Amino acid sequence: YLDNIDIYIQPSITEGLPRALVEAMSRGCPVIGSNVGGIPELVSTEFMFKRKDINDLIVKLKTMTKEKMLNEAKRNFEKAKAFDKKELDKRRTEFYKMFAESIGDSDD
């Protein structure tokens, strides 16, 4: 499905880190999202709209040219790599190791 769409829109009113948005990015989709939860850390500022503001969403859609779509698709594909399972596992392991070492240091 995601391979056959032109633009993915995440119109959340409230959100954590939307996995569906990351999935769309990993497929090279240009994305537009509301400015809630974890969306701002994923979506380019230029393509974020105020939650519940349909007029702001329309403005963002109108500014999405073919060139911008291509640039966003490339940007999103690269950004989504940070959420790959292997990358997340690596970062998680590094965090736990650092945490365990800091606990060991506090015993002194």
Secondary structure, DSSP 4 states (H G I P E B T S, - for coil): -GGG-S-EEE--SS-SS-HHHHHHHHTT--EEEESSTTGGGTS-GGGEE-TT-HHHHHHHHHT--HHHHHHHHHHHHHHHGGGSHHHHHHHHHHHHHHHHHHHHHTT-
